[in-house]
Amino acid sequence: MNAVPLLAHGDSAAVFAWRPDGPVTVGAYLADVRALAARLPATGYLLNLCHDRYRFAVGFAAGLLRGMTSLQPSSQSPETFRRLQDDYPDLIALCDNPADAPDLPRFAFPGLDDAAETPAAGDIPLIPADHPAAILFTSGSTGLPQAQVKTWGKLALNGRAEAIALGLDARPQVLVGTVPVQHSYGFESTFLLALHGGCAFWSGKPFYPQDIAGALAAVPQPRLLVTTPFHLSALLASGIDLPAIDILLSATAPLSTALAAEAEARTGAPMLEIYGSTESGQLASRRTTDGAAWTLLPGVRLEQTGDETTACAGHVEGRIALSDVIELLPDNRFLLHGRHADLVNIAGKRTSLAYLNHQLGAVPGVVDGAFFLPDEEGPDGITRLTAFVVAPGLSARQITVALRQRIEAIFLPRPLLLVDKLPRNSTGKLPRSDLQALYATKVEGAGHGRG
């Protein structure tokens, strides 16, 4: 049997995680994993809903020891749970909050203070490399969420590849993540980096600036903040004093050079980015202020046929067609030119939603905003863009006047609507279904003209 260790640590006394009551060693973690594995019901799928990152880590590994597969949806809506129960009828939901998943078969995360004695350093479980360890689900930003099966051997390679790419193999960090561990980015860049990158992690999921500062202060240096452009922008805008940060890491959406430069100036830490997708896993990294080019993670390869780019090799499961327009460069590097689905063609003129969103966000006074391209054509046979904007103190007319200086008139939104907030999910993304619902309410429901 080709088997891969649960984690790469060889020292049972090494710190694996930090919790509010102090550090948790590798040995204590393994004891908690075995204690929970002995209690879990025998079933095929574990829907791990634990909010606490350490409890998630215990639950995931305990499921592996029982031969289970972890279900990790990007949403925890009732509709998502109904779909999962239809598709995986023998699932059980592992919960650390009594209010979670009331309509599903539940297993409450137990107290583990009476866990067995700490195992010896060499007593690390081996997991079959081809075991389907997790099923991650796409965010639904371009449609219904799709299941992506990840085998244990590839996941272990994934964590190791990121550690090497970010230089963490030489200097492990303590990871503080603002993103949920169930999401592919949080899963890879907090949990897998702990299992196979030699890092430790903070058990919480801070969201507000004060909570992020508190989490950073609760762990020792060197510290790596795993965040998103949305969370990072709010953190910097708060002006709050931050404990020392050694590395900043961002993913899930394009990070502007201006925001990256501001983050580096404020913290003194290099601003790094990860590029990838739920389908492919993480594929490349870069320091944003060093230029636009990305460098592939160790072992990963990109191949092109015409405009289509495929990711393969390394920790990628099979061959994955990418949704982005990519320009290959020498030395395992490449440039991104936007998503195929983001390309906008109106009356023969072309641009991308990413470019338009960048220009909208650069208007002084705009806090948040997004362009939306509806499916239907207007009365003149042309599909008109809509924009939803959060900009306290500005009128729609003022924003439109500012946009005229930045984009061609054909791409000006008709209408541009002011809203209190955008329907971003926990990683800052805007699923198309949620934007479509907002469009139906604010535009179609309000009877806005499309001319």
C-alpha angles and dihedrals in degrees: 000000000000103000134176125204118253089238138004098229113117096187117075089198094058116111112256100174143000121228130180090265094050143275126339116212126220090250093052090048092053090049090052090048093053092045092054093042089057090056103041116107116249106259139126105244133043117199098202106203097162112142093197107083093215093052089049089053091050092047095048093051093043088054090052091053089053092048093250130144120232116231111210115181119184090226131048097199121138089247090055091051092048090052092048093050090051092050098038106028094174095056123127123203116228106207136181093184118067091215096058124105098351092174097052132078099270138199115193114222103251130222108265101192089115093056118146122272118288111278123234118269093255094048096095117143120246118222124199107257093225095050111123094239099174143010110208122190128218116246095247091238089141100027141316116350113265126212117243117192116214122193121216096242092054092047091054090050088049094058092046093049093053092048091054094045093052095042093246093128087071096038116019117207137208105248123221111186129195090186127081115263091226091065115088094244094047091043093053101036099044110020103031091042087057095047099044106008099060094242131130124219142210111248097222133078106223115196110168120065094248090051092049091052090048093050092050090050091051094063132056127247142300090065129183119195111211106200147134134249089255094052093040093052091051091047094053093042090056091065090215119159110252131204115244114294120197100190134013119206127190137180144145095074139028113284115216119232089234093057091045092051091048091050092051092047092050098045106023088228126124112255109226129183134205122211123200145094139242089255096052103024119226112332111174147005139206143172100247097215092053093068144284099289122106126210120217119242115250113288097010120121134192123208128187136208111179108310093340120098124196127197119213146149128042111050095340113119104236117308118331123194109220123223094216132092104241134187113204118222132187123275097037092299132128145173127235119223100181136278123303088230091051095057112114123202115184120170091339096309119116135207137135134252089235091059093046092048090050091053092047092050091051093062107107110251096024109124097180137348146160138194118226127199110205121213097238129075124240123245090272092056092255123115108233123211121235125204128202113201137187105205116142110203097021130097124223088246092055091051092047091051089052092048091053087067092054110037139031116272093243089065097049109121117254101218115019108193129195115223135177093237142345122248095251119166126227092284095048095256124137110222110213091231090060092047089048090053091049089049091050091052101040102033112022095031093047093047097238113175119244098209 
